[in-house]
Amino acid sequence: MTAALQAVIVGAGPAGIRAAQTLVQHGLRPIVLDEAPRWGGQIYRQPPAHFQRSKKTLYGFEAGRAEAVHTAMADLLPHVDYRPNTLVWNAEGGQLDVLHQGQTATVAYSHLIVATGATDRVLPFAGWTTPGVYTLGGAQVALKFQGCAIGSRVVLMGSGPLLYLVAYQYAKAGAEVAAVLDTATLGDQVAALPGLLVQPAVLAKGLYYVAWLRAHGVRLQGGVRPVRVLGDDRVSGVVWRDAQGEHTLDCDAIGLGYALRSETQLADILGCRFSFDAAQRAWLPERDAAGRASVAGVYLAGDGAGIMGADAAEWAGERAALALLTDAGIGVDATGLARAATLESQLARTGRFRAGLARAFPFPSDWAAQAPDELVICRCEEITAGDLRRTAQATGTVEMNRLKALTRVGMGRCQGRMCALAATEILAHCTGRSPEEVGRLRGQAPIKPIPFTLIQPATPLVYKEPA
């Protein structure tokens, strides 16, 4: 069966690299498609080759793991078909449509491991489109990839563990972090401690970040709600409120994010079955304990199938590869089977820890009720919260794809990757339904923006005057 087998891995982060390593160990030569110029994913993103900062400076506590992942892939290069700077933008009929160096091409597969990772989960507030407002992930990329900060006096706001990690990385790099403004409360985090103790070492790192920031004079404020960005041509400050009222803070840049959102568009286009995950407040592709999707020959690994973190991504990538080998009829010995059981146990334990994180940094479920009508939700199509509410109320729309058809929300360059969450929350709130009940936007190609000129019809279209 190996003669007809072509394994393809989408993503060269921790999940994709460990998947490739496992396949190579069993005699396969997988194709690894990587959107980035160098492997490592977002969490272990590598700077340009001429960059001089050390891994310890770039990755902090994770320097050792980053080095292990980077080295593993470097050792694999003679044994895999690695294709960097390659964007997968569609899938159909056992092949992927990709964009590489300005040219489109197709990549055929018999077995596919989807390790697409995650991106920022964003909730808009007034002025969020002002120059100087970045996502937390964008702020982190600037620091890791180019060694620069997004501003000289930065406010980081939203919620989730990434909020404190980015603040720590910025402060350690010498940037001025004016404040960390968290929508979660101390009470939320105390209540979550029993679940977080499942992984004490990870919890200890998070507590260290918080303690270090406090010791270095960084203002940490919980229980906040963003109100508006100050400044027209550039951020000059931010207004936020808490139980004591409204507050203003001067800054020239803002990093914004509410934990992470799985990149599920490829799984959707592949036809994978989805279900609603209440803990992550998101629709996620279904997979079994080994990573098998509902579509035969498709395997899901890492944060692209649910936010679990970098360690779990490595385990999930390895487990998915073992499942692929078994399904393809390639022998996995007793040691491999025992390893598979261990990996599943580790992933289950991480799942319990992630449930604790969801409790520690809860989604601000009052956001939609507070969003003013003039707030821009879909910046690509300039659709406001009021546009969505008025359309839903005037037409009786209670489903997201119908709302999309009527308003064009999610039809812009990002295909709803940035606005779908907020639009869903608005529709759910104004119709008195849950986010699960109003459904999700169906994925469509291109998954990410590509040049329009590259999408050519199979047969030239010639206009003819009507008879």
C-alpha positions in Angstrom: 0.0 0.0 0.0 3.0 2.3 0.6 3.6 2.7 -3.2 0.3 4.6 -3.6 0.6 6.4 -0.3 1.4 10.1 -0.4 1.3 11.7 3.0 1.0 15.5 3.2 1.3 17.6 6.3 -0.1 21.2 6.3 1.8 23.2 8.8 5.4 23.1 10.2 4.8 24.1 13.8 5.2 21.7 16.7 2.4 19.4 15.5 3.5 19.2 11.9 7.1 18.6 12.7 6.5 15.8 15.2 4.1 14.2 12.7 6.7 14.4 9.9 9.4 12.9 12.3 7.1 9.9 13.1 6.3 9.3 9.4 10.0 9.4 8.4 10.9 7.0 11.2 8.6 4.5 9.6 10.0 4.9 6.1 7.8 7.6 4.5 8.8 10.8 2.8 6.0 13.2 3.5 5.4 16.6 1.9 5.4 19.4 4.4 3.6 22.6 3.3 4.6 25.6 5.4 3.1 29.1 5.0 6.0 30.6 6.8 9.6 31.1 5.4 11.1 28.9 8.1 9.7 26.1 10.3 8.6 26.5 13.9 5.0 27.7 13.7 3.8 30.8 15.6 4.9 29.7 19.0 8.5 28.9 17.9 8.6 31.3 15.0 12.2 31.8 13.7 13.6 35.2 12.9 15.4 35.8 9.6 18.7 34.0 9.1 20.8 37.1 9.8 19.0 37.8 13.1 21.5 37.9 16.1 19.3 37.4 19.2 19.7 34.2 21.1 16.9 31.6 21.5 17.0 32.2 25.2 16.2 35.9 24.5 13.5 35.0 21.9 11.7 32.2 23.7 12.5 32.5 27.4 11.5 29.4 29.3 10.6 27.7 26.1 14.1 28.1 24.5 15.0 24.5 25.1 11.8 23.1 23.6 12.1 25.6 20.7 15.7 24.4 20.0 14.5 20.7 20.1 11.7 21.4 17.6 13.9 23.5 15.3 16.7 20.8 15.4 14.2 18.0 14.8 13.0 19.6 11.6 16.5 20.6 10.4 17.5 16.9 10.8 14.4 15.9 8.8 15.1 18.1 5.8 16.9 15.5 3.7 14.1 13.1 4.4 11.0 15.2 3.7 9.7 17.3 0.8 9.7 20.6 2.7 8.0 23.5 0.9 8.1 26.8 2.8 6.3 30.0 1.8 3.5 27.8 0.6 -0.1 28.8 1.3 -2.8 26.2 1.1 -5.9 28.0 0.0 -8.3 25.3 -1.2 -8.9 21.5 -1.2 -10.9 19.4 -3.5 -10.8 15.8 -4.9 -7.8 14.6 -3.0 -5.6 17.5 -3.8 -4.7 20.9 -2.3 -4.5 24.2 -4.1 -1.5 26.1 -3.0 0.2 29.5 -3.7 4.0 29.4 -3.8 6.1 32.4 -4.9 3.3 34.0 -6.7 2.3 30.9 -8.6 -0.6 28.5 -8.0 -0.1 24.7 -8.1 -1.8 21.6 -6.8 -0.5 19.0 -4.4 -2.1 15.5 -4.4 -2.4 13.4 -1.3 -3.8 10.1 -0.2 -3.5 10.9 3.6 -3.5 14.4 5.0 -2.5 15.7 8.4 -3.9 19.2 9.1 -1.8 21.1 11.6 -2.9 24.6 10.8 -2.4 26.2 14.2 -4.3 29.1 15.6 -4.7 32.8 15.4 -5.9 35.6 17.6 -9.5 35.7 18.9 -10.6 39.3 18.6 -13.6 41.2 20.0 -13.8 44.8 18.5 -14.3 47.9 20.5 -14.6 51.6 19.5 -11.5 52.7 17.6 -10.0 49.2 17.1 -9.2 50.0 13.5 -7.1 52.9 14.5 -3.4 52.6 13.3 -1.4 51.4 16.3 -3.9 48.7 17.4 -2.5 45.2 16.8 -3.5 41.7 17.8 -1.5 40.1 20.6 -0.1 37.6 18.1 0.9 40.4 15.8 2.7 42.1 18.6 4.5 38.9 19.4 5.5 38.3 15.7 7.0 41.8 15.5 9.1 41.0 18.6 10.2 37.5 17.5 10.6 38.0 13.8 12.1 41.5 13.6 13.1 42.3 17.2 10.9 45.4 17.4 8.0 46.6 19.5 4.7 47.8 18.2 5.1 51.1 20.1 7.2 52.9 22.7 4.5 52.8 25.4 2.3 49.8 24.9 -1.0 48.7 26.5 -1.9 45.0 26.3 -5.6 44.1 26.8 -8.1 41.3 26.5 -7.7 38.0 28.3 -6.0 34.7 28.3 -2.5 33.4 29.1 -1.0 34.9 25.9 -1.8 38.4 27.4 0.7 37.9 30.2 3.3 36.0 28.1 3.4 38.9 25.5 3.6 41.5 28.3 6.5 39.6 29.9 8.3 39.2 26.6 7.9 42.9 25.8 9.1 44.1 29.2 12.0 41.7 29.1 13.0 43.0 25.7 13.1 46.6 27.2 9.8 47.9 25.9 7.6 50.0 28.2 4.4 48.1 29.0 2.1 50.8 30.4 -0.5 48.3 31.6 -2.0 44.8 31.2 -5.8 45.1 31.2 -7.6 41.8 31.7 -11.3 41.3 31.3 -11.0 38.3 33.7 -11.0 38.8 37.5 -8.9 37.5 40.3 -11.9 35.6 41.4 -12.0 33.8 38.1 -8.4 32.7 38.4 -8.7 31.6 42.0 -11.7 29.5 41.1 -9.8 27.8 38.3 -6.8 26.7 40.5 -8.0 23.1 41.0 -8.1 22.5 37.3 -4.8 24.3 36.7 -3.0 22.1 39.2 -3.2 19.3 36.8 -0.1 20.7 35.2 1.8 22.4 38.0 4.8 23.3 36.0 2.8 25.2 33.4 0.8 26.9 36.2 4.1 27.9 37.9 5.4 29.6 34.7 2.2 31.6 34.4 2.4 32.7 38.1 6.1 33.6 37.5 5.1 35.9 34.6 2.5 37.7 36.7 4.9 38.0 39.7 7.8 39.3 37.5 5.5 41.9 35.9 4.3 43.2 39.3 7.9 43.3 40.6 9.0 45.4 37.7 6.2 47.9 38.1 3.9 46.9 35.3 0.3 47.8 36.1 -2.0 44.7 36.1 -5.7 45.3 36.2 -8.5 42.7 36.1 -12.2 43.0 35.6 -11.9 45.6 32.9 -13.9 46.3 29.8 -12.4 48.2 26.9 -14.4 51.4 26.0 -12.6 53.2 23.1 -9.2 54.0 21.5 -8.1 57.6 21.7 -6.5 59.2 18.6 -7.4 59.7 15.0 -4.3 59.1 12.8 -2.6 57.1 15.5 -3.3 55.6 18.9 -2.7 58.2 21.7 -4.5 56.4 24.5 -7.2 54.0 25.6 -10.3 54.3 27.7 -11.5 51.4 29.8 -13.9 50.9 32.7 -14.2 48.7 35.8 -16.4 48.7 38.9 -15.0 52.1 39.9 -15.9 53.8 36.6 -14.0 54.9 33.4 -10.2 55.4 33.3 -7.9 56.8 30.6 -4.3 55.7 30.0 -1.8 57.3 27.6 -0.1 54.9 25.1 0.9 54.8 21.5 0.1 51.2 20.7 -2.4 48.5 21.9 -2.1 44.7 21.7 -5.6 43.2 21.8 -6.7 39.5 22.0 -9.0 37.1 23.9 -6.9 33.9 23.9 -6.7 32.0 20.6 -9.0 30.8 17.8 -8.3 27.5 15.9 -7.7 27.9 12.2 -10.4 25.5 11.1 -11.1 26.6 7.5 -9.2 23.9 5.8 -10.9 21.2 7.8 -14.2 22.7 6.9 -13.5 22.8 3.2 -12.3 19.1 3.4 -15.8 18.3 4.6 -15.0 17.4 8.2 -17.9 17.2 10.7 -17.9 20.0 13.3 -19.5 20.3 16.7 -19.8 23.2 19.2 -17.3 23.2 22.0 -18.8 25.1 24.9 -15.5 25.5 26.8 -13.8 27.2 23.9 -17.1 28.8 22.7 -16.3 27.7 19.2 -17.2 25.2 16.4 -14.4 22.7 16.1 -13.8 19.8 13.7 -14.5 16.5 15.4 -11.7 14.0 15.9 -11.1 10.8 17.8 -8.5 10.3 20.5 -5.9 9.5 17.8 -6.6 12.6 15.7 -8.8 11.0 13.0 -11.3 13.4 11.5 -14.7 12.3 10.2 -13.3 12.2 6.7 -11.3 9.1 5.9 -7.6 9.8 5.4 -7.7 13.2 7.1 -6.1 13.7 10.5 -6.2 16.7 12.8 -3.4 17.8 15.1 -2.4 20.8 17.2 -4.3 24.0 17.9 -6.0 23.9 14.5 -8.4 21.4 16.0 -8.7 23.0 19.4 -6.5 25.1 21.6 -4.3 22.8 23.7 -0.9 24.5 23.7 2.5 23.7 22.1 3.4 20.7 24.2 0.1 19.0 23.4 0.5 20.0 19.7 3.7 17.9 19.6 2.0 14.9 21.2 -1.1 15.3 18.9 1.1 15.5 15.8 2.9 12.3 16.8 -0.3 10.5 17.6 -2.0 11.5 14.4 1.0 10.2 12.4 0.8 6.9 14.2 -2.9 6.7 13.4 -2.1 7.4 9.7 0.5 4.6 9.7 -1.9 2.1 11.2 -4.7 3.1 8.7 -2.3 2.8 5.8 -1.3 -0.7 6.8 2.2 0.2 7.8 3.3 -1.8 10.8 3.4 0.0 14.2 5.2 -2.3 16.7 4.3 -2.9 20.3 6.5 0.0 21.3 4.6 2.3 19.0 1.3 1.1 20.3 2.4 1.7 23.9 3.6 5.2 22.8 0.2 5.9 21.3 -1.5 5.0 24.5 0.8 7.3 26.5 0.2 10.2 24.1 -3.5 9.8 24.4 -3.2 9.9 28.2 -1.1 13.0 28.1 -3.5 14.8 25.8 -6.5 13.9 28.0 -4.6 15.4 31.0 -3.9 18.5 29.0 -7.6 18.8 28.1 -8.4 19.0 31.8 -5.8 21.7 32.3 -7.3 23.7 29.3 -10.7 23.5 30.9 -9.1 25.2 33.9 -7.7 27.9 31.7 -11.1 28.5 30.2 -12.4 29.0 33.7 -9.5 31.3 34.6 -9.9 33.5 31.6 -13.6 33.3 30.7 -15.1 34.7 27.5 -16.6 38.2 28.2 -20.2 37.0 27.5 -21.6 40.5 28.1 -19.6 41.9 25.1 -22.4 41.8 22.6 -24.8 43.6 24.9 -22.3 46.4 25.4 -21.3 46.8 21.7 -22.8 50.0 20.3 -24.6 50.1 17.0 -21.8 52.2 15.3 -19.1 49.7 16.2 -17.4 48.2 13.1 -17.5 44.4 13.3 -16.4 43.4 9.7 -13.7 45.9 8.7 -13.3 44.3 5.2 -16.9 45.2 4.3 -17.4 48.0 6.9 -20.4 46.2 8.5 -21.4 47.6 11.9 -23.1 45.9 14.9 -26.2 48.1 14.1 -26.2 46.8 10.5 -26.3 43.2 11.8 -29.0 43.9 14.4 -31.3 45.8 12.1 -31.0 43.1 9.4 -31.7 40.3 11.9 -34.7 42.1 13.4 -36.2 43.2 10.1 -35.9 39.8 8.3 -36.2 37.4 11.2 -32.7 36.0 10.5 -31.5 33.6 13.1 -28.7 31.8 11.3 -25.2 33.1 10.5 -25.0 32.1 6.8 -28.3 33.8 6.1 -27.0 36.9 7.9 -23.9 36.8 5.7 -26.0 36.6 2.6 -28.0 39.6 3.6 -25.2 41.9 4.9 -22.0 40.6 3.4 -20.4 40.1 6.8 -17.5 37.7 6.4 -17.4 38.1 2.6 -14.2 40.2 2.6 -10.5 39.3 2.3 -10.3 37.4 5.6 -13.4 35.3 4.7 -14.7 35.8 8.3 -11.6 34.6 10.0 -11.5 37.9 12.1 -15.1 38.9 12.2 -17.1 35.7 12.4 -16.8 35.4 16.2 -18.0 38.9 16.9 -20.8 38.7 14.3 -22.0 35.4 15.8 -22.1 37.0 19.3 -24.1 39.9 18.0 -26.7 37.7 16.2 -27.0 35.4 19.2 -27.6 38.3 21.6 -30.1 40.2 19.5 -32.2 37.1 18.7 -32.1 35.7 22.3 -30.2 32.5 21.2 -26.9 30.9 22.0 -23.9 31.1 19.7 -24.4 27.4 19.1 -27.9 27.9 18.0 -27.1 30.5 15.4 -24.5 28.3 13.8 -21.2 29.2 12.1 -20.1 30.6 8.8 -19.2 27.9 6.3 -15.6 27.9 5.1 -15.0 29.0 1.6 -12.0 29.3 -0.7 -9.7 31.0 -0.7 -9.0 30.3 2.9 -6.7 33.3 3.1 -6.2 36.2 0.7 -4.5 35.4 -2.6 -4.1 37.7 -5.7 -7.3 37.9 -7.7 -5.4 37.6 -10.9 -4.3 34.1 -10.0 -7.8 32.7 -10.0 -8.3 31.9 -13.7 -11.4 30.3 -15.2 -10.8 26.9 -16.9 -12.3 28.3 -20.1 -12.0 31.9 -21.1 -15.2 33.9 -20.6 -16.2 35.8 -23.7 -19.0 38.3 -23.5 -21.6 38.2 -26.3 -24.3 40.6 -27.1 -27.7 39.2 -26.6 -29.5 38.3 -29.8 
